[in-house]
Amino acid sequence: MIEIEGLRKSFGSKQVLRDVNLTVKRGESLVVIGGSGTGKSVLLKCILGLVTPDAGEIRLEGQPVTEATREDFLARFGMLFQGAALFDSLSVWQNVAFRLLRGPAKRPKAEARAIAIDKLKRVGLGPEVADLFPAELSGGMQKRVGLARAIAADPQVIFFDEPTTGLDPIMAGVINDLIRSIVSEMGATAITITHDMSSVRAIADSVAMLHEGVLRWQGNVAEMDTTSDPYVQQFIHGRAEGPITALR
Ligand SMILES: Nc1ncnc2c1ncn2[C@@H]1O[C@H](COP(=O)(O)OP(=O)(O)OP(=O)(O)O)[C@@H](O)[C@H]1O
């Protein structure tokens, strides 16, 4: 279980997160939605320790994540970055096995390679891809490799940052379905940030909407369609008119 309590973060006079409170149960898939610039990435970066919050606490299984425990926390999760963010100079299998080749989860090279090939198979890629380099792959294949890397160390928690950015709608659907099935079979807790509604419907058990620095609405994915919250309704239907003001 991940708990976030009273999280605040400002940059200068700009309050990005004002008071974020969030609980994600073990095995639950939560999707955080919200318009551009609402602080979704800042929230993720606070959880990862890439940005230091001004106030608030983040707990994993009841234990506060602090500087001292962050490494242990990070060892228990996987991350699929926006745009896959593969290392160009490493082969596909070395990208997938990145955390198995160094650090606390280090394995012998042959074992790491075997795990990488197994994870590639899980995301629909054959062993012939293992020795290619990222530049030789299509965008959809790169996402699959990024997904294989995220699950390589069998994480308890997986973060997905805009998992469908840059993909055509069909490939986005394939990646969404793959994420859903992998998260379910691993029993992992998943947190996804996105503004792609097709991802929300495919991946989410529950949905939280970030707006003006707070989680303005939270519920399960079925409730999202029936809520009378005008902010949620405007967002899910992509309407220009409504309480959310956009720059035009
Ligand atoms: N390091 C930083 N220094 C100053 N301001 C920042 C920093 N990081 C983020 N911000 C500001 O915080 C706000 C929220 O940014 P964030 O990237 O979290 O938005 P987002 O919801 O992820 O948007 P998008 O969907 O467009 O990626 C923005 O106004 C941004 O300019």
The ligand as an SDF file (V2000), in Angstrom:
LIG
                    3D

 31 33  0  0  0  0  0  0  0  0999 V2000
   11.7870   22.1090  -11.5010 N   0  0  0  0  0  0  0  0  0  0  0  0
   10.8120   22.9950  -11.6680 C   0  0  0  0  0  0  0  0  0  0  0  0
   11.0190   24.3160  -11.4490 N   0  0  0  0  0  0  0  0  0  0  0  0
   10.0210   25.2100  -11.5790 C   0  0  0  0  0  0  0  0  0  0  0  0
    8.7610   24.9020  -11.9440 N   0  0  0  0  0  0  0  0  0  0  0  0
    8.4850   23.6190  -12.1770 C   0  0  0  0  0  0  0  0  0  0  0  0
    9.4900   22.6030  -12.0500 C   0  0  0  0  0  0  0  0  0  0  0  0
    8.9250   21.3970  -12.3390 N   0  0  0  0  0  0  0  0  0  0  0  0
    7.6150   21.6610  -12.6410 C   0  0  0  0  0  0  0  0  0  0  0  0
    7.3730   22.9830  -12.5380 N   0  0  0  0  0  0  0  0  0  0  0  0
    6.0610   23.6400  -12.7600 C   0  0  0  0  0  0  0  0  0  0  0  0
    5.0900   22.8670  -12.1080 O   0  0  0  0  0  0  0  0  0  0  0  0
    3.8760   22.8540  -12.8580 C   0  0  0  0  0  0  0  0  0  0  0  0
    3.3880   21.4320  -13.0270 C   0  0  0  0  0  0  0  0  0  0  0  0
    4.2730   20.7410  -13.8970 O   0  0  0  0  0  0  0  0  0  0  0  0
    4.1150   19.2060  -14.2700 P   0  0  0  0  0  0  0  0  0  0  0  0
    5.2230   18.8800  -15.2150 O   0  0  0  0  0  0  0  0  0  0  0  0
    4.0080   18.3860  -13.0490 O   0  0  0  0  0  0  0  0  0  0  0  0
    2.7310   19.1680  -15.0280 O   0  0  0  0  0  0  0  0  0  0  0  0
    1.9680   17.9260  -15.6620 P   0  0  0  0  0  0  0  0  0  0  0  0
    0.6500   17.8620  -15.0070 O   0  0  0  0  0  0  0  0  0  0  0  0
    2.8230   16.7140  -15.5960 O   0  0  0  0  0  0  0  0  0  0  0  0
    1.7980   18.4170  -17.1460 O   0  0  0  0  0  0  0  0  0  0  0  0
    1.8900   17.6310  -18.5610 P   0  0  0  0  0  0  0  0  0  0  0  0
    0.6600   16.8050  -18.6270 O   0  0  0  0  0  0  0  0  0  0  0  0
    1.8650   18.7610  -19.5350 O   0  0  0  0  0  0  0  0  0  0  0  0
    3.1660   16.8510  -18.5460 O   0  0  0  0  0  0  0  0  0  0  0  0
    4.1600   23.5820  -14.1510 C   0  0  0  0  0  0  0  0  0  0  0  0
    3.6340   24.8800  -14.0560 O   0  0  0  0  0  0  0  0  0  0  0  0
    5.6570   23.6100  -14.2250 C   0  0  0  0  0  0  0  0  0  0  0  0
    6.0910   24.7620  -14.8760 O   0  0  0  0  0  0  0  0  0  0  0  0
  1  2  1  0
  2  3  1  0
  2  7  2  0
  3  4  2  0
  4  5  1  0
  5  6  2  0
  6  7  1  0
  6 10  1  0
  7  8  1  0
  8  9  2  0
  9 10  1  0
 10 11  1  0
 11 12  1  0
 11 30  1  0
 12 13  1  0
 13 14  1  0
 13 28  1  0
 14 15  1  0
 15 16  1  0
 16 17  2  0
 16 18  1  0
 16 19  1  0
 19 20  1  0
 20 21  2  0
 20 22  1  0
 20 23  1  0
 23 24  1  0
 24 25  2  0
 24 26  1  0
 24 27  1  0
 28 29  1  0
 28 30  1  0
 30 31  1  0
M  END
$$$$
